[in-house]
Amino acid sequence: MLPRRFADWFGSRGWQIRSHQSALIEHAARGESVLLVAPTGGGKTLAGFLPSLIDLANLPARRRSALHTLYISPLKALAVDVQRNLEAPISEMGLAIKAETRTGDTSVSKRQRQRHSPPDILLTTPEQLGLLLSNPGAALMFASLKTVVLDELHAMYNSKRGDLLALGLSRLQTLAPGHRRVGLSATVADPAALQRYLMPQPMQGEARSALVLGQAGAKPKIEISASDEYVPWSGHLARHAMGDIMEAIRTAKTALVFVNTRAQAELTFQALWRVNSDNLPIALHHGSLAPAQRRKVEAAMTRGDLRAVVCTSTLDLGIDWGAVDKVICVGAPKGAARLVQRIGRANHRLDEPSLALLVPSNRFEVLECNAARDAVMAGELDGERLKHGSLDVLAQHILCLSCSKPFDASALFSEVRSASPYVHITRDDFDKVLDFVATGGYALKRYDRYAKLRKTPEGLWRLAHPRLAQQYRLNAGVIIEDPMIEIRLQAKGRPTGVGGRVLGQMEEYFIEQLTSGDTFVFSGNVLRFEGIREDGAYVSRTQEAEAQVPSYNGGQFPLSTFLAQRVREMVSKPETWDLLPDPVGEWLRIQELRSVIPKPGQLLVETFPRGAKSYLVCYPFEGRLAHQTLGMLITRRLERLRLRPIGFVANEYALAVWGLRDMGNVDMAELFAEDMLGDDLDAWLAESALYKRTFRNCAIISGLIERRSVGREKTGRQVTFSSDLIYDVLREHEPDHILLRATYEDAGTGLLDIARLTDMLKRVRNRIVTRQLDRVSPLAVPALLEISKEMVAGEANEDILHEVEASLIEEAMRVD
Amino acid sequence: MSIDNYQMQAEVNGERLVLDCAGAAWWPAERTLVFSDIHFEKGSSLARFGALIPPYDTRTALKRMGALIARYAPSRVIALGDSFHDRDAANRLDGFERATLASFVNGTNWVWIEGNHDPQPPTWLGGRVTAEIAIGGLVFRHEPAAIPQAGEIAGHLHPCATVTLRGHSLRRRCFASDGTRMVMPAFGAYAGGLGVDDPVISSLFAQDFAAYMLGGRRVYAVPARGTPRFVGVAAAR
């Protein structure tokens, strides 16, 4: 099977070809697409490329200047790293094969050259594939394509990037009908979804690629740091455990310290350095740091200069650092698959177990860590809810293709619905999206003369103006970040607004709430905010050890449904409590005594007075996002019942609502009835800031508004044309517009997690257990402790105006 | 008619004005209703450059204007400039919009103030066109004058204010006034905004001036100097 030259090369390295590697060669020989599921460290990437290298080695070099293999990775850095790794077999076997990367960093001249005279192997990202397909020469460039390799497919397939990539693949299928696809993936609960993703879907039934399973690695060794003396009631910073973490770093060669948010990364980094008496080289890495700084950390890591890096999900994926031998996860793991992924970053040798330390930062997280460890050891993973292809992404794709050449709507419809995320799309919806791209798709036909797409006499759709292609290229892609503002370090003794080194970027909404003199943590330092100028937010260094303004904005990933289920089960089984640290076991036992421990299918709702207020606390364990949405809807209902709710707070496990009147006599079955997802939801969406943010993302991806015109403008930062204004007008006049539908579908799984809330309400129907207590229950304490700390992220309503006014009046009228 | 208790009242140069949360000012003594920066057809203006945003902004503005006119039954209406987003905007109104606007204009003593977006507002819709108009203690013009003039009611700047509470900020359009002069909020559905802390706005006023922020059912007054911050005060309530 393996050509002589290749067998010799394996031999010279002292390697044996692995069974999954030869399996991939066999599938390639039969021209079959295939999904390879294997843990890191198994030579997975090489397996993906071997068939291409063998094929190319057999072709006479002079006859080629044609693209043979396209490799797509979710990370630019990974594409660059893989290209570097490919150079070894190519040069050591003396193969005349050209492998090149194409990313946002590739020079214009090189990109042009690649279009006209492509390398044999091109390594790139989903966004770049979109841009390539928008070129008039795309048909020529991809006609010779034989193989597409999709790396880290598990991280892409079920997202908007996955939709974009799937649509790109459907176009490649038209341009190069004979090509085959290789998917490389970490272990997933449902490989069938990925197998479908790899194949063009037929009109009837479904097509799946072949599946090859790599050899499973050794089971990891997972420890959970927990003390029998003290486990915090709430919080996310694990301050109590910094000594343990430091000790774990000290006993490792190189450790990755994963946290869930940027703010946690900053604070953990600071806290570690406070106890780093040996001055071990510990660095910080997260997505908001200036790219140059991140590159510096990565380079130091590659050289082996660092003992630990505190990082966020930015390092979940990416290039392999052989030296990492321990992974420390601070805070909740959120999901079993995420935990496996992170643990897999340590020790890339299959036969040795990876070492991991989980550091829960509060009691609920102790439960979550135990549940996650049990799941990982049992080899069970979270299933993912499969999303349908997003309509805003389809709009972008249609514009992309029209930049390349005129298209026939019916042919494009067939092509689009062959992509697995879009198999459900109806012709009617497709036409609506097409109409949206062409003229906005409004019932009031006002924009025919400004149309972006027009019909040719032959009935094909063509781009109305070349300027639009330029606009598309500047705005392509589906990753929309919060509007960011640059953080500039003001030089000592110089006025605000002059010069200033860029430290990185932060969300505009965070900066906007600061006033000059406030301190906050960024880039590992406590910084003093000086003011906003046209080119960014200016800060200076300060000697203060603690920042005044916390920048915690919750986790990005909600607790997975699968893990939530396991946590609920663990809580409901008193016989397992002995395995938990003493304070946690005691906490649950007193809860059982004073209130009740809900059974796995039940929803416990407690009410009790405290101070002058009345509380209602429930424990759905469905993640913060779903709880926030539930909180919004429940308070609306309580308001209607004239119970005068004042506020609520949601965490991953519970929702607490408080008000001025006792809520103990409310009919909970009615309060939690599924019909809240009708009018109440609708009324709330009309004003929800989270929903408007979702709309903004859809508006940008679909090309309705431009990315660049959304943030700052030259005339001053505040002069922005807000997508909120568009939202209000569109909702008022055309509530069923295709873009509002795209927004609603996003909200189902995104920031509002409506889908999960729906499932929960269905699950607990007739299974609500209520307790009217005379005081706060043990289980309710963590939620109540969070009340003063954080309210719902991004949601502010007019109550703020009331409160501000009331506080002014109170201040003015007080006679003391 | 009775005026809702919730209406915020403000005095400018001794004249009492009612600030409506829909973004218009009502001057009861003169039965005069003032709109500023309506920017009719801003949507279609942007559409010309490829941003096909919903073409309903004119209708939204007309609907709100109609409701205010019905509520206050003014004998005079002043459109304080930038009523049309560009010189061609009036020609892009459709029949329904034209008829609606004409019925407003012809139903009352209508004054178009010239703005920088519409230096020559269309006269074929009716109403009179002028650069500025002085009535009683007030003078109405589009751009605030460089030399402060008591009683000036102007637009042009689209003031907005932000309040912050417990880490949440809320930004709304507002009237800005120190009791001597006032800048009106933009009325147009797609009009952007400028923070009252921007020197362009704050330099117009004496040391203390107020932002009258537009809420859903009423107007709220907050001090406008600096960014108002009320972190934590609510906990004491």
Interface residues (C-beta under 8 A of the other chain):
Chain A: T439 G440 Y442 L444 R446 Y447 Y450 K452 H465 R467 L468 Q471 Y509 E512 Q513 T515 V549 P550 L704 I705 E706 S709 G716 Q718 V719 T720 F721 S722 L725 I726 D728 V729 L730 E732 H733 E734 H737 S788 E790 M791 E795 A796 N797 E798 I800 L801 H802 E803 V804 E805 A806 S807 L808 E810 E811
Chain B: G43 S44 A47 R48 G50 A51 L52 I53 P54 P55 Y56 D57 R59 T60 D94 C160 T162 V163 T164 L165 R166 G167 H168 S169 L170 R172 A189 Y190 A191 G192 G193 L194 G195 D198 V200 M213 G215 G216 Y220 A221 V222 G226 T227 P228 R229 F230 V233 A234 A235 A236 R237
